[in-house]
């Protein structure tokens, strides 16, 4: 996990896995021991992240059947949007989606996709 994807001053909540131990050096880091509890009495939980990754897995198995690395950021953003609006009505989601689409203009990423012009490589974030 890289510092460039977490805003300074954030509180990071994870399980007790050793892969997350170095986060305490850079952020306030709180953990939950899943062998004992789902969340602590203080509200420390990583259930939202687990729910997100569960939805990503279900999308892969049930919808796309595989995700090419060059489209991973697009699929991850779509799944994050779905997670954020999952309790909205279909009308509210359609209004949000259409409002976003018509405010953006032409996409440089997807331009020419239907004519066979595909991105050659994965998008990399530049910070």
C-alpha positions in Angstrom: 0.0 0.0 0.0 1.4 3.3 -1.0 1.2 6.7 0.8 0.3 8.3 -2.5 -3.2 6.8 -2.5 -4.1 7.8 1.1 -4.7 11.4 2.1 -2.3 12.7 4.8 -4.0 12.8 8.2 -6.3 9.9 7.4 -7.2 7.1 9.8 -6.7 3.7 8.3 -8.6 0.7 9.5 -7.5 -2.8 8.6 -7.5 -6.3 10.0 -4.4 -7.6 11.8 -2.7 -8.9 8.7 1.1 -8.3 8.7 0.9 -6.6 5.3 -0.6 -3.6 6.9 1.9 -3.2 9.9 3.9 -0.4 8.3 0.9 1.9 7.9 1.3 3.0 11.6 4.5 4.7 10.5 2.6 7.2 8.3 -1.0 7.3 9.5 -3.2 6.7 12.5 -3.7 2.9 12.1 -6.4 1.0 13.9 -6.9 -2.8 13.5 -9.7 -5.3 14.2 -8.9 -8.9 15.0 -11.3 -10.9 12.9 -10.7 -14.1 14.8 -12.4 -12.4 17.8 -14.8 -9.9 16.4 -16.2 -8.2 13.2 -15.7 -4.7 14.6 -14.4 -3.3 17.9 -16.5 -1.6 20.5 -14.9 1.7 19.4 -16.1 1.1 15.8 -12.9 0.0 14.2 -13.9 -2.1 11.2 -12.8 -2.9 7.7 -16.2 -4.3 6.7 -16.8 -1.6 4.1 -13.5 -2.5 2.2 -14.5 -6.2 2.4 -17.9 -5.4 1.0 -16.3 -3.5 -1.8 -13.9 -6.3 -2.7 -16.8 -8.9 -2.4 -18.7 -6.9 -5.0 -15.6 -6.7 -7.3 -15.3 -10.5 -7.1 -19.0 -11.1 -7.8 -18.7 -8.7 -10.8 -15.7 -10.7 -12.1 -17.4 -14.1 -11.7 -20.9 -13.1 -12.7 -20.6 -10.3 -15.3 -17.2 -9.8 -16.9 -15.7 -13.2 -16.2 -12.3 -11.6 -16.3 -10.8 -8.1 -16.0 -7.9 -7.0 -18.1 -5.4 -5.0 -16.2 -5.7 -2.0 -18.6 -9.4 -1.7 -17.6 -9.0 -2.4 -13.8 -9.2 1.3 -12.8 -12.4 1.7 -14.8 -14.0 -1.3 -13.2 -12.8 -0.3 -9.8 -14.3 3.1 -10.2 -17.6 1.7 -11.4 -17.8 -0.7 -8.4 -17.0 2.2 -6.1 -19.9 4.2 -7.6 -22.2 1.2 -7.3 -21.2 0.8 -3.6 -21.8 4.5 -3.0 -25.3 4.6 -4.5 -26.6 1.1 -3.7 -29.3 2.5 -1.4 -30.6 5.0 -4.0 -33.6 4.4 -6.2 -33.1 3.6 -9.8 -34.4 7.1 -10.7 -31.9 8.8 -8.4 -29.0 6.7 -9.9 -30.1 7.5 -13.4 -30.3 11.2 -12.7 -26.8 11.1 -11.1 -25.4 9.1 -14.0 -26.9 11.3 -16.7 -26.0 14.5 -14.9 -22.4 13.3 -14.7 -22.3 12.2 -18.3 -23.6 15.5 -19.8 -21.3 17.6 -17.6 -18.1 15.9 -18.8 -17.8 16.2 -22.5 -16.0 13.8 -24.8 -14.0 11.0 -23.2 -10.4 10.7 -24.3 -10.1 7.3 -22.8 -13.0 5.7 -24.6 -12.9 7.7 -27.8 -13.1 5.3 -30.8 -13.7 2.2 -28.6 -16.6 0.9 -30.7 -14.5 1.3 -33.9 -11.8 -0.9 -32.5 -9.5 1.8 -31.1 -8.6 0.3 -27.7 -6.2 1.6 -25.1 -2.9 -0.2 -25.6 -1.9 -0.3 -21.9 -3.2 0.2 -18.4 -3.9 3.7 -17.2 -1.5 4.9 -14.6 -2.3 7.6 -12.1 -0.1 10.6 -12.2 0.1 12.5 -8.9 
